Amino acid sequence: MRLRLAATLFALPLLASACAVPSSGPAAPAGAPLVIATWPFGKVGNDVAMRYLIEDSTALDAVEAGVREVESLGPDGSVGLAGRPNAAGYVQLDACIMDGPAHRAGSVAGLEGIVHPITAARRVMEKTKHVMLVGEGARWFALEQGLETVDVSGHAAQKEAWRSRDTDGGEPADANEGHDTIAVLALDKFGDLAGACSTSGAGRKLPGRVGDSPILGSGLYVDNEVGAAGATGLGEDIMRHCGTYLIVELMRQGLHPQAACEEAIHRIAARDPLGYQIDACFVALDRQGRFGAAASNQTFPFAVAWPGTSEVRKVPAVTPRSAGSSR
């Protein structure tokens, strides 16, 4: 009886995987390189990343190039130096990158004036013994690495004005106004995975605020044996639940990426006081080239590409489970 019950429980993830229905549209051909990204503007990054993959570049090179393109264009006012300023009026950037084959990662947070924070994150991964650098130290390192910068001398006056303001030190009334993120995940022809994530964070955030985007396991997570996941939404709603790590672990149990993204939303909503009104969206792919996406409280558009195909798809908000129900 115990063996029969154990076998049934073990089969549950596989059953959920079989029942998962990815977003409408064809699946990627088996063995083809694949890229998936958050939001419609992620298509711009996907197209660049796919050119790299077609030319036999690694997934790591592809995701960095894709995110750099979005950082340069700033198409949604939420990524790169064209992103949303903090409450003191200047932009602080967060980014991270993760390489599947060696399980390496690099991250920067609160970075000022550097055009490509994703490249700064990769340099942290490849040129230091650290994983994360923040604030002024992150900028110093980026400059030492010769990365492109803009003048930040005006920030000093903005910082002083913020410090001397007549306030109780709390968040401004319009904090968290806008908070999109570019997360790009790739599977290359060698079967390796990588991911990259970049944002200017929540608009009007307190100076020094860091969201989920540069936090491994929250905004991004990659396991080369299993799959990868990326997040967008309100960082505070994602980082408290380690959302992307959860999705990868669900895929490890056998869930299709679509089912894993949806299950992560259900689990987070079950534990969060806001329930399904949390602001969390996820994309994921696995080593088999399957992909999925899910969102807690909105229709979520995301971009996906493989050789000969590059498009934006949408998934509706995850349907809440009834109280007491479980997978």
N, C-alpha and C positions, 0 to 999 in steps of 0.2 A: 504493500500500500504506500509506504513512504517513497519507494523508488518510482512508483507510478505518479505520485504527486510531484516529486522533484522533476520528473520528465515533463510534466504539464507546465510547471512554472518556468522551466528552461525554455519551453517552446513559445511562451507568451511574447517575447520580443520579436521572434521570427514571424509570428502571426500578425503582429502589428505592422511589421515591415511589409508583409504581403498585401495587407489591406491599405497601405498608404497610397494615396493618389497625389502625385506631384502636380504642380501648377499646370494648367492646360497648355498643350503644345507637345511637339515630339521630344523624345529623349535624345541625348547625345549618342552618336555611334560608339560602339564598344571600342575601347583602345584609343579613342581620339583625345587630344588635349582639350581641356575644358577650363573656362574661366567664369566665375560668378561674382557679382558685385551688388552692393546695396544701391538702391535708388536709380531712377532713369539716367542721371548724370554718370552713373557707373559704367554705362555703355561706352562712353568716351575712353575710360580707362581700360575696359575690356578689349576694345579694338586695338589699342596699342599693345596690351599684353599678349593678345593672340598673334600679332605679327612676330613677336619674340618667340612664341612657342612654335609657330610654323617653321621658323628658322633654326629650330633645334636648341634654343636657349633653355635654361633651367626655369622651373617654376619660380624660383627666388628672383631671378632677373626680371621675369615677366611681371610679377606683382609690384616690384619696385617701380618699374617703368610705367605701369598703368596708373599707379597712385601719383607718381610725379606729374603725369599729364593732367590729372584732376587738380592737383595742387597749383599747377601753373595757370590753369584756366579759371579756377574758382567759380565753377558754373552755378553753384547754388548758394553762394555767400556763406558757406559753412566749412570750407576746406581751404587751407593755405592762408597766405597773408591777405587775401581778399575776404577772409572769413569775418565772423562777428566779433566785435571788440568786447572786452570785459567791462565791468562796471566803471573802471577808471579811464576807459576810452582807448585802450590799446589791445592788440591781438596777442594772445598767448596760445601756442600750438602744442598739440599732443600727437604722438604717433608711435606705432610699434610694428615690428616685422618678425616673422617666425619662419624658420627653415626646417622642413620636415626631416630630411635625411639624417642630420646630425642633432636634431632637436635643439637647435640654437635659437636665440632670440635677442633682440635689441629694442630699446624703448627710450623715448624722450618725453618729457612733460614740462609744461610751463615754458616752452621755448619761445624766445622773442627774436624776430627779425631774420630768421633763416628761411629761405625760399622753399627749400625741400626738407621738411622735418623727417620724411620717410627715409631719406638718404642718411640723415644724421642718425636715425635709429639703426640703420644697417651698419654704419661705421662703428657704433657702440658695440654691436654684435661681433664685428670682425676685427676691430682694432683695439679693443680693451678686454679686460677680464670681467667686466661688469655686464649687467643686463639693462639697467636703467640709469639715466642721468636726468637731472631736473634743473629748471630755472637757469640761473646765471652760469652754473657749471656746465650745463648742457650747451649753452651758447658759446662759452669759451672753447669747449671741445670741438664744436662744429666749425668755428673760425680756425682753429689749429689744423683742422682737416681740409681747409681751403674751400668750404662750402659757400655757395652764393648767399649773400646777405643784403639787407637794406639798412639804411640809417635808422638807428633807434635812439639817437640822442634826445629826441623830444619826449621820450618816455619818462625821463627823470622829472620833468615838471608835472606830468600827469600823475606820476606816483606820489609826488609830494602833495599835490592838490587832493588826492584821494586820502592820504594819511591825515591831512589837516582838516578834513571835512567836518561839519557839525552834524554828527550822527551817533547813534548808539552802536555802530559797527555791524549791524545786521545786514541781511541781503537787501539789495534794492528791490523795489516793488515789481519791476519788470524783469527780474532775474529769470534765467532759463527760457528766455524768449528766442526760440530757434535753436536746434541742436542736432542737425544732421551730421552724418559721418560717412566717409567712403571706406568701405572694407572690400578688399579684392582677394579672392581665393583662387588658386590655380592648381591644376593637375597637368603635369607635362608628359611627353611621350615616353619618358623613362619610368613612369609610374610614381614620380615623386610629387609631394605637395608642398605648398608654401602659402603664406597669407601676409597681407599688409593692411594697415589701418591708419587713417589720418583725419584730424579734425581741428577746428578752432574752438570746439567745445560749446557749451551753452552760452547763448548771447547774454550779456550783462552779468556774467558770473562774477563772484568775488575774485579779485586778483589772487592767483595761486590755486584756485580750484582746479582739481584734476578729476576727470570723469573716467568712464570705463575704457576708452579707446586705447590708452597706452598700457593697460593692465592685462597681462597675460591671463587667460582663463575667463576674463570678463568681456573685453571688446574683441579679443581674437585668441584662437587656440588652434594648434596644428599638431597632429600625431600622424607620422608618416605610415604607421601600420594600419590606421583606421580611417581618418578623414580630417576635415578642417571646418571651422565655423567662425563667422564674423557677426558683429552686432552693430546696431544703430538704434537711436532712441535717446531717452534721458539716462545719462550715465548712472545716476544714483539708483535708478530702477533696475539696472543690469548688474552693476558691480557687486551689489549685496548678495547676489545669488550665483555668481560665477557662471553666467549663462552659457558661454561658449564651451567651457570645460564640460559642463553638464551635457551639452549636445554631443560632443565627441564621445563621451562615455556611453551615452545612449546608443550611438552608432556602433560602439564596440560590442554592445549586447546583441546587435543584429538588426537594429531598427534602420529603415530607409531614412536618408537625410530629411525627407519631408516629415515623416513620422517623428523623428528626433526633435526637429524644430518645434513641432506642435506640442509634443509631450513636455518640452522645456517650458513653454508658455503655460501649460496647465499646472505644472509643478510650482512655478514661480507665483502664479495667480493664487494657488491654494494656500500659500504661506504669507503673501503680502497683504497688508491691510487694504490696499487699493484694489485687490482682486484683478480682474481683467482690465481695469482702467489704468494699470501701469502702462508706461510708454516703452515698449521693448519690441524690437524686430530682429529677426535672425535670418542669415543665409548659411547654407552648409553644402558640402560635397564630400563624397567618400572615394576610396581608392578604386572603386568600380566605375567611376565616372557618373554616378547618380547624384542628383542635387535636389535641394528643396529650400523653402522659405516659409516663414510664418511671422505673424504680428499679433500683438495682444489686443489692440483697440482701434485698428484702422485697416483699410485696404492698403496693402504694401506693394509698391512696384519695385522690381529688382531687375537687374540685367544679367543675361547669360549668353555665352558665346562658345562656339567650337568651329573648326574649319568650315567655312562656307555659310555660317549662321551667326548672326549677332542681333539680339532682339531684347526688348523690354517686356516682361511679363508681370502679372499682378496676382496676388493671393488675397482673398478676403480675410478679415480678422478671424482669428480662431474662435470657433463656437464654444462658449463656456460649457463646462460639464455641470451636470446637476449636482447638488450637494450630496456628498457621501459616495459619489461614483468614483471609480478608479479604472485604470487601464487593465 
